[in-house]
Amino acid sequence: MFYVMGFAILFSSSPVYATPTGSDPLKLYGKEIVFDVLRNGKKSGTHLVTFKRNGKKLEVRANFDLSVSFLSFKVYELSYKSVAIWIDNALREIKAETNDNGEKTWVTAEASKTGFNVRTAKKTYQVKSSLFPTNHWNSLVLKQNQVLNTITGLMNEVSIRNDGLEKVPTDRGIINANKYTYTGQLETNVWYDQRGRWVKMEFFGKDGSTITYKCKKCQGL
């Protein structure tokens, strides 16, 4: 699966590393995050994350679409959507659906008194801990050693390494952003700016292509 799955040029004179803060995403990002999705450098899709608060509840919706064409014919399509409810920086429930070139899967997870109940079309199981999904807007995920893969429905064991600062183009120009590398059962590279905002992602598709998330709107107003 492809998905297995920031008004000036800003440079820092000394390294400043993104610190996971769990800050209110509406203050960090505004109402939405938008990425262009590039396949081998060519725009092939979009990823949109929206935030809506209702009292203590934060509703987070993610929508991803990617298509690959050859000689004007679509040869591959992938779409993903999820709806998650967070309260006080803790996930309470999530529902995700994926259509991978016609193969449809779904995942749900709901908090219980002892952890989370996770369901897919193939299995149901319990996780006796708090849970973070593979939706990268919340930088607190960097403190985790396992995440819920919202495509496969499996818990992925990961090691997340801090690889230091790199220059990243965003909607506000080129910035210094901290690169984190996931290894283990999920392999990807994710960049956050100095306030902990998600500004870039990159990983390899199953065909060996390079999938890059390029910030179109990721640093708020």
NORPEGI-V160017 format. One record per backbone hydrogen bond with DSSP energy under -0.5 kcal/mol. CO is the residue of the C=O (numbers start at 1). NH is the residue of the N-H. If there is no record, write none. Layout:
co = [CO & CO]
nh = [NH & NH]
//
This chain:
co = [5 & 6 & 8 & 9 & 24 & 24 & 25 & 25 & 26 & 29 & 29 & 31 & 33 & 34 & 34 & 35 & 36 & 36 & 37 & 37 & 38 & 38 & 39 & 42 & 44 & 45 & 46 & 47 & 48 & 49 & 50 & 52 & 54 & 56 & 57 & 57 & 58 & 58 & 59 & 59 & 60 & 61 & 62 & 63 & 64 & 65 & 66 & 68 & 68 & 70 & 73 & 76 & 77 & 78 & 79 & 80 & 81 & 82 & 83 & 84 & 85 & 85 & 86 & 87 & 90 & 92 & 93 & 94 & 95 & 96 & 97 & 98 & 98 & 99 & 99 & 100 & 102 & 103 & 105 & 106 & 107 & 108 & 109 & 110 & 115 & 116 & 116 & 117 & 118 & 119 & 123 & 125 & 126 & 127 & 127 & 132 & 133 & 135 & 137 & 138 & 139 & 140 & 141 & 145 & 147 & 147 & 148 & 148 & 149 & 154 & 154 & 155 & 156 & 157 & 159 & 159 & 161 & 161 & 164 & 166 & 168 & 169 & 170 & 172 & 173 & 174 & 175 & 175 & 177 & 178 & 179 & 180 & 180 & 181 & 182 & 183 & 186 & 188 & 189 & 190 & 191 & 191 & 192 & 193 & 197 & 199 & 200 & 201 & 202 & 203 & 205 & 209 & 209 & 210 & 210 & 211 & 212 & 212 & 213 & 214 & 217]
nh = [4 & 171 & 10 & 11 & 27 & 28 & 29 & 30 & 30 & 32 & 220 & 51 & 49 & 216 & 217 & 47 & 38 & 214 & 44 & 45 & 40 & 212 & 42 & 39 & 67 & 37 & 65 & 35 & 63 & 33 & 61 & 59 & 57 & 88 & 54 & 59 & 60 & 86 & 52 & 61 & 84 & 50 & 82 & 48 & 80 & 46 & 78 & 75 & 76 & 73 & 70 & 68 & 101 & 66 & 99 & 64 & 97 & 62 & 95 & 60 & 92 & 93 & 58 & 90 & 87 & 111 & 85 & 109 & 83 & 107 & 81 & 100 & 105 & 79 & 101 & 103 & 104 & 100 & 98 & 121 & 96 & 119 & 94 & 117 & 112 & 118 & 127 & 110 & 125 & 108 & 120 & 118 & 128 & 116 & 129 & 148 & 135 & 138 & 139 & 141 & 142 & 143 & 144 & 158 & 149 & 156 & 134 & 150 & 153 & 149 & 156 & 157 & 147 & 185 & 161 & 183 & 163 & 181 & 179 & 177 & 175 & 215 & 173 & 8 & 170 & 10 & 168 & 177 & 166 & 192 & 163 & 182 & 190 & 161 & 188 & 159 & 188 & 182 & 202 & 180 & 199 & 200 & 178 & 196 & 193 & 215 & 191 & 213 & 189 & 211 & 208 & 205 & 211 & 40 & 212 & 203 & 38 & 214 & 201 & 36 & 34]
//
